[in-house]
């Protein structure tokens, strides 16, 4: 398998000096100091696990002989999907939002898991299922928008409505561009079906601090005013620098019932 990239493991992050460490693990908190005085920051800290929870989550994403992490199968229809035996999370987003890169970063401590990352938008054409030991399944959904599969809507709607073991949907939004028209359609679908979801801002290493802060505040306001099923805290990630990846692993572990002690509303 491949070697794990730098900062993929929490032990590597803990060697950094404190402010850099916080920026990697809690990138949203790094932005707090640039907010106007009096800004409500409660939504920046709803999910704030301690070191023990982060380490427990990392252990779930680290494969070994007794804890295999495997690609299970791909499906274009629900009757091709594996049995819904484990708690499940799915990742959806616009084509070219960096979904495959993020899933590769999450699984970077299981280098034998092959996540294909393409320079061509719309590379993922099927639902790809990855089993994380006996704990949960992660599903990589096709991208929507540009070059989406022809039967994308039918495939995704059927999955969201029928998959009763689905615990949380992770809706990826480009941190440089912000919410697009196609993202609004995805939000409307999740809201209509009553699916609990969370928004993840990708590619934060490519955005200037001012632009990122603007997008974060605008999307937080959108979530507050227009959504019922969206977790109020945004998750910021960079698959290149590993910012936010450790926290996201922890949230996945939490929503799949594998971190019962962590508090999150």
N, C-alpha and C positions, 0 to 999 in steps of 0.2 A: 504493500500500500504506500500511498504518498506520505511524506513527513507532514506533521501538523504545522501550519504557518505560525509565525510569532504572534503572541497574545491570544492564541486560540484557547489556551488553558488559563484558568484563574491564577494559578501559581505564578505564571509569568507576569500577569497584571499586578499582582501584589508586590512585586519587586520594584515597581515604578514609584516615583515620588507622589505624594498624596493627591495633589491637584490633578495630575495626569491620570492617576488611578480612578478618581471620581469621574473624570471626563469619559473614561472608557466604559466604566460600569454603569454610570447614571448620566448619560449625555444630556438629558433634559435639565438636570440640576445645574449643569455647567452654564446653561443659558439664563438661569434665574437672576444672576447678578447684573444682567444687562436690562432687566425689566424696569419700567418706571416705578418709582416708590408708590406703595399702596396697591400694587397689582396683586390680585388674589392668586397665590401659588399652590393652593390646595390640590389642584388637579395635576400638579407636577410631581406629587409625592404620595399618591394613593397606594401604589404598589412599590414598597421600599424594603425588600427582604434583607436580612442580615447575611453575614458571611456563611454561616452554617447552611442556610437555605440555598444560597448560590452554589455552594460546594456539592450539596445533595443533588441539585438539578444537573450540575456538570457530570456527576457520576452516571446519571441516566443517559447522557449523550456520549459517554465514553464506552466504546465496545470492548468486550473481552470474551473469553471462551464461554463463561457462564451467562453472559449478557450480550447476545448478538444483536446487531442493528442491520437489518436487511431490507433491500428492495423486495417487495412481495410480488406486485403485479401492476399492470396498467389496464385501464378500462375506458371504453368510449360509451358504454351503457351501464346502467346500474346492475343489470343481471350478470355483468362481467366482474363487478367489484367483489373483493374478498369478503367473507362473512363479517358482520359488524360485532366482533367479539370483544374488542378493546375500546376504551375511550379514544376519541379521535379528534384531531384538529386539522383544519385545512387552510391552505394559503392561496389566496386569489389576488389578482391585480392586473393592471393594464400590461399589454405586451411591452417588453423592454423596461419594466419597472425595477428589474434586478431580483426577481423572485428566485430563480434557480441559484444565483450567486448567494443569496441569503440562506437558502436551505443548505447549500454546500458549506457555508460558514457555521451554521448550527451543527452540522454533522462532521465538522473538521477534525474531531477527536475520534472519528470512526472512518479513517481514510480509505478503508476498503469499500465504503458505500460510494457508488458512482453516481454523481449528479452532473449531468451534461449541461455545460454553460455555453450558449451559442451567442455569437455576435449578431445573429439575425433575429429580429423580434418575431415573436409568435412561434418559437421553436417547439414549445411544449404543446402537443396536440391531444394528449390523453390525460386522464387522471392517473397520477403515479402514486402508489401506496408504499410507504416505508414503515416497517414494524420495528418499534424500539423495545426489544426484549419482550417481557410479558406485561409491559406497562401501558403503552399507548401506540397509536398509529398516526403518522403524519402524512397528509395528502397534498401533493403538488398539483394544483389545478391548471388547466390551460389559461393563457393570458387572454384578456378581452381587448376589444378595439382592433388595432391594425393586425391583419393576418390571423385573426381568431379562427378556430375551426368552424366550419359551416354549421355544425350542430351544437355549437357552444352553449347557446341559451338552453336548449332542451337538456343537454348533459348536466349543466350546472344547476339548473332549477330542480331537476329530478334528484340530484344528489342532496341539495340543501333541504328539500322537503321530505325526502324519504330516509335519510341517514340518521336514525334515532340515537346513535351513539356519538354523534357530533357534539363536542363540548364547546368549541369556540372556533369562529372563523377569523382568520387574520387577513385583513384587507390592506394590501400594500399600496402606498401612495408615494410618488416620486417627491422626495424632499426638496428638490430644486424647482420643480414645476408647480407643485401644489395640486389641489383637487382639480381634476379635469371633468368634462361633461360625462365621459364614460364612467368615471368614478362615482358621480352622482347617481347614475343609473344602477350601479352595483349597490350603493347604499339604499336606494329605494327598494331594490329586490330583497335585501337582507331585512329591512324594516318591515316590508310587506309579509314576509314569511315568519317574522318574529324570531330570527336567528340571532343569538348573542354573538357580538363580534368586537374586534378591537382594531384600531387603525395603526399601521406601522409606517413611519416615514423612512424611506430608503435613500441611499446615496448621500448621506449628510456630509460626507467628506468633500463633496463637490460643490456644496452651497456655501456662500459667504455667511458670516455670522448674522449679519443684518437680514439677509434674505431668508435664512433658516428661521430666525426669530419671527419674522413677518408671517411666514407660512404656518409656523406652529400656532401662533396666536389666532390667525384666521381660521385654521382648521379646528382648534379648540372651541372657538366661538360657534362654528358651524355644528359641531357635535353637541354642544350645549343647547342650541336653539332648535335643531332639526332632527335629532335622533332620540330613540327610546332604548334601542338595544345595544348601543355602542358603549364600551367601557370608557369612562370619562378621561382617563389618562392616555396620552399618545405614547407610542414607543418609537424612539429614534434609533436608527441603525446605520452602520457602515460595514459592509462586508469586506472592505479593504483594510480598514483600521481596527475592526472588531469592536467598535463602539456600540454599546447597546446589545450585543449578541449574548453576553452572559446573563443580562437581565431578562432578555426575551426567552432564553432557555428556561429560566426560573419561572416565568409566567406560564409557559407551556406546561411545565411540570405541575404547577399549581392548579391550572384549570382542568387538567386531566386527573386530578385527585391524588397526585403523588407527592404533594407537599401540604398535608392537611394543617400544619401549624402556622403557615404564612397567612397574614391578614391581608385581604384585598376585598374592597367593596364591590 
